């Protein structure tokens, strides 16, 4: 029984750290990635604000960011972390590379969700004299909402995966716990417990995402 | 009044080029239902979509409400589009919005005051007979109901022109009838000009006043529906007409007796009411035996067709025929052995 209590107290802080990192990283990644995805969609060929030069530049940036292995990105972004949060290590500092790593992912998820919206709907809206910005907010985004919710769910789960590496820069979290105890100290029970918490988290998020997506689709 | 002058449009894809419109000119009167018909690929949808510039013409003019649409800037084009409603083959309703909110869309776009939107939407839904479906989502509606919502949406902003792009092509025959009747009612009660594109002659016959036949990006025939039905000039028109349920005669069923020619008469509105046949019989002494016939009710007039067999002397028959021709009846000798 004691062992169980120990395990739980051992898990408490890393669980909280993971939730903290994932929540804020998702928030910032979406804040950057969502508008980027929208701009990519409307500026691409045949888009409602077609602008090939803009599309090419953004498309290139997104591809470059997505090519970086996360572990390298964390180090490369030290100067940015210092600028934003004043330090390069720790849980809060990890949010910076996590957000930057996930933002281009969000952009692609948003781009593909919006691209799925039937061109006929955009055309029908345009035929009523709607401004492209109105079409974005009243047609593209609402019509893509179920896909966007599922894409966001995917993003959160991805960030949980990335956050396991945050231990490398002192970010803590469940992944870090599993590596330190399970790998370095051969305490397999801690490793298994950490993985179980992560599995429960992912299941809960996916379940909630699916339910929400169903709710918003008519 | 819509004036289309020498509109051209070429699509380029990869190395290939496709001339969809090769210089089309048409004029459409205010308040009429004007049909554009053609086989697929003839350019009819491209032409329709050039009217509100969903398709950008390469050259030519489209005068709508006194202004050349092709010269408008983005802002003026959006203003013009508010005055031109449009309905589509696939309905194109927003699945994320209720029926009510779909009809409200053009009003939101048009900057209507909030308090005026709800009454206008309900008025429109009443017009199309869907007041009870206001809170339904499009996925809960049948095809015909969806198109009614499409019509309500297209008319909400009080446009003076309605463009219909194959609006009934995805519907079954019975629903097609009801949608066409609705369009006809709207045309009559609101005086709105309707320009409709279709590949079905039946649609043209039921509600159009005038029709243009498009063939490979050119207008090959244009006129009153009655005239095109009676004397189709272009091969496209003939082909499209042949898809209609067979009218007049069936060649294999005709009696073929020597000296008794079989003739098809086509009557238009003016002659359909006259006792042309009985007068011809009295005047010439020829016998005229009616084999089959029917009368179509077109919106602008009645068109009749009659298949008859003549008997009598050659002179009597010739005189009877020339008399009937002189009464503005179009005659076509189907068999003369």
Boltz contact constraints between the chains, C-beta under 6 A:
constraints:
  - contact:
      token1: [A, 120]
      token2: [B, 90]
      max_distance: 6.0
  - contact:
      token1: [A, 120]
      token2: [B, 92]
      max_distance: 6.0
  - contact:
      token1: [A, 121]
      token2: [B, 92]
      max_distance: 6.0
  - contact:
      token1: [A, 123]
      token2: [B, 54]
      max_distance: 6.0
  - contact:
      token1: [A, 124]
      token2: [B, 92]
      max_distance: 6.0
  - contact:
      token1: [A, 127]
      token2: [B, 52]
      max_distance: 6.0
  - contact:
      token1: [A, 127]
      token2: [B, 81]
      max_distance: 6.0
  - contact:
      token1: [A, 127]
      token2: [B, 86]
      max_distance: 6.0
  - contact:
      token1: [A, 128]
      token2: [B, 106]
      max_distance: 6.0
  - contact:
      token1: [A, 128]
      token2: [B, 109]
      max_distance: 6.0
  - contact:
      token1: [A, 129]
      token2: [B, 78]
      max_distance: 6.0
  - contact:
      token1: [A, 129]
      token2: [B, 81]
      max_distance: 6.0
  - contact:
      token1: [A, 129]
      token2: [B, 82]
      max_distance: 6.0
  - contact:
      token1: [A, 129]
      token2: [B, 109]
      max_distance: 6.0
  - contact:
      token1: [A, 130]
      token2: [B, 109]
      max_distance: 6.0
  - contact:
      token1: [A, 142]
      token2: [B, 96]
      max_distance: 6.0
  - contact:
      token1: [A, 143]
      token2: [B, 96]
      max_distance: 6.0
  - contact:
      token1: [A, 218]
      token2: [B, 95]
      max_distance: 6.0
  - contact:
      token1: [A, 218]
      token2: [B, 137]
      max_distance: 6.0
  - contact:
      token1: [A, 218]
      token2: [B, 139]
      max_distance: 6.0
